[in-house]
């Protein structure tokens, strides 16, 4: 199970490929993808903390996008908009699901905006903890996840009532922490399809768990592919005495983690450095 060590590019170079990596992650998580959006005129207005207005020209249900800081976001829950003064680093997605990385205003101000605008616009707060906010309503789900430097906002259409998702084999669907009941994970961290876990410890300092399925070799193959595409820096990948350990970090060390595999199990650990 030995694998050659890898040392991918770090720091600002990761910012040069956000759309490609983001689209790959959306395809894995939702089965759909889209192109990074072109620049157009900004429309975010209003007082600080207030939602940007949704007009016929910016309602995503009508023309597939809302503009902010000169960038078109292809999917935005109607009535939420963006905080005044928003600065966009990255946009990717399609009309059913889109992700925006904001470098301004400060993360706490972005959280305040959505805490206030969400319930008022018909999106009740589901969870609000450790710099992460989830809203759901009107057929949409919204996730706001902060780091020390920026904020990631993801909008997605919920599955309409009375419909079923198209059949997909386990090999096609990566799992989120929410699917497995794990909260304290870096943004975009995924689990292999068909994962089953035990011995879960999940605190604001990070998470630790044991994966009993799928087989360790499948788990290692999944993370060797997933981590680089999810903006994780793989800092080590080595096998000693039958145990393979992959180490990684994200957001310039704000999160670190290990994937440790033996012949019959895999232990996943994430640590949040505040």
N, C-alpha and C positions, 0 to 999 in steps of 0.2 A: 504494500500500500504506500510505498515510498514515493515521494513527489519532489521534484526539484524546487528549491527555494525560489520565491518570486519577490521582487521589490519594485512595485509599480511607481509611476510618477506621483508626487505628492504636492500639496499646497495649491497655488493658483492654477496650475495646469489642469486640475480637475474641472475648473469652471469653464474650460473651452469646449467641453463636450456634453453640456447638460441636457440638451434636447434629445440627443440620441439615446443616452442612458435612461432618461425619464420615460421616453416612449416605450422602451423595452420593458421597463418595470410595469407600466400601465397595461401593456399587452399581457404580461404574465398574471397580473392581479385581476384584470377585468375582462380580458379577451378582446380588447380593442386598443387601437393606437391612433396617433394622429401626428401632424407635423407641427413644429414650432411655428408660432404665429408671426406674421409680418408686423412692422411698425405702422401705426396709424395715429390719428390725433387723439390726445388725452381728453377724457371726459370726467375724471374724478373731481367732484366739487363738493362744497358744503363745509360746515364747521368741523373742527377737530373732533374725531370720534364718531361722527355721523356717517350713515351709509350714503354712498353715492347714489343719486337718483337713477331709477330704471325707466327709461323712456322707450318708445317703439324702436328707436335706432340702436339701443343697447340691450334690449331684452333678449337673453339667449334663447328663449323659446321661439323667437321670431326670426332672428338672423344669425344665431349661433355664436354670439360673442359679446363681450363687454370690454371696453378699452380703459386702461389705467396706465399712467406714465408712458403714454405712447405705444403701449403694447396691447394686442388683442388677446383676451383670455376667452377661449372657445366655449367654456361652460362655467357659468356663475349662477348660484341659486338666486332667483329673482328677489329683489328687495334688500339684499345684503350689501352689495357693492364692496368698496374698500375704504380704509381709513383715509382721511384727508392727508395729503403729503406723502402718499405711498410711492416708493421707489422700487422698481421691479428689476431683479437680477435675472430671473429665468422664468419662462413660461413653456409648458408643454401639455399636450393632451388633445382632446377632440370634443365635439359637442355633447358627449355623454359623461366625460370625466376630464378634469383639468387640474393642474397643479401650478401654483405661483409661488416663487420664492421672493419675499420682500426684504430689502435691506433697510428700509425706513417706512414708517416711523419705528421707534424702539419696540421690541417684542411685547412688553407689557402694555403698551398703548394699542397694539393690534389686538391682543387678547381682550382688552376693555371694550374695544369697538364691537367685536363679535359677541361678547357677553351681553351687551346692551341691545345691539341691532338684531341678534338672532331671535330671542323670544318676542320682541316687538313685531317682527316680520313673519312670525309663524313657525319659527324653528327653535323649539325648546332645547335647553341645555341637557345633554345626556350625561356627560362626565366633564369635570373641570378639576384637574389635578396635575401637579408637577409640571406646569408650563404647557399642558396639553388640554385642548378644549374640543369636545365633539358636540355637534348639533345635528338634529334630524327633524324633518317636517316637510310637508308639501311635496313629497316625492323625492326629496334630496337628502343627502348626508354631507356634512361639512366637518373637516378636521383642521384644526389650527395647532401647529406644533412649533414651539419656540426653541431656539438655541441661544447662546450668549450673544450672537452676532446678527441673526436674521430669523425670519419667521416663514414657515412653509404652510400655505393654505391650499387644501384640496377640496374641490367640489365634485360631487358625483351624483348622478341620478340613481335613486333607489329602485329596486325591482318593483314594477307596478303590481298592485294587488290583483290576484286572480290570474297571474301569468307565471310561467315557469322558465327558468333559464335554459338555454340550449344544452343538450347533454354534452358533457366533457369528461374525458378520461382523467384519472388521477394524475397522469403524467403531464397534464396541461395546466394544472391549477396550483400555483404556489399559495401557501397559507399565510395570513397575517397573524400578528399577535392576538388581535381581537378574536380570530377564529378559534384560538387555543386558550383564550382566557389569560393572556400574558400582557401586562400593561407597560412595564418599564423597559422599553427597547428603543434603540436608535430609529429615527425616521427611515422608512423604506426597508427595514429589516424584515426578511421573509423566512418562512420555514418550508422545507421540502413538501411536495404533494404527499398526502397520506400520512403526515406526521402524527404520532401519538407520543404523549409525554407523561412523565411522572416526576415525583420529588421536586415539585416547583417551589422555589422561593422567589417572591416578587415584591420588591420594596423600591422606594424612591432612589436608592443607591444603585439599583440595577436588578437583574434577574439571573437566576441560575436554575437549570432544569436538565433532565435526562430525556433524550429521545430514544424510545425503544423501537420505533419504526419511523421511516424505512431502514433498510440495512445500512450499516456504517459507510460502506463504499459508495452507496447512492447519496448519502448525506454529504460526504466530502466532495463528490462530483458537483452536487448542487451548489455548494458554497464557493467552490473555486470558480464557478461561472457567475453566480449571483453577486458576490461581494464587490468585484471591480465595477460591475454595471450599476451598482447602487451607490456609487461614490464612497465606498469603503476602501481604505488603504490597507492592503494585505501586508503585514509587517513580518510575517514568518509562516513557513509551511514546511514542517520537517517530521520525520518519523524516527523514533528512538525506542528500541526494545518493544516493538509491536504497537506502540501508541503514536498516532499521528496528531499533531497539534497545529492548527491554523490560528494565527493571531491577527487582529485587525484593529484599526481605529477609524473614527469618523469625526468630522467637524474639527479638524486640527487637534485631536486628542480629547475633545469634550466627552466622547464615548470611546471605550476600549472593550475588547472582547476576545474570547477564545472559543474555538471549536475543537474539542478533544475526543478523538475516536479510538476505541479499542475494537476487538473482534466482534463484540456483541452489543455495544451501546455507544452513544455519543452524548457528551456533556457540553451544553452551551452555556456560556457565561457572558453577561454584559455588565459593564461598570460605568456609571454616570459620574464624571468628575466635575463637580460644580466649581 
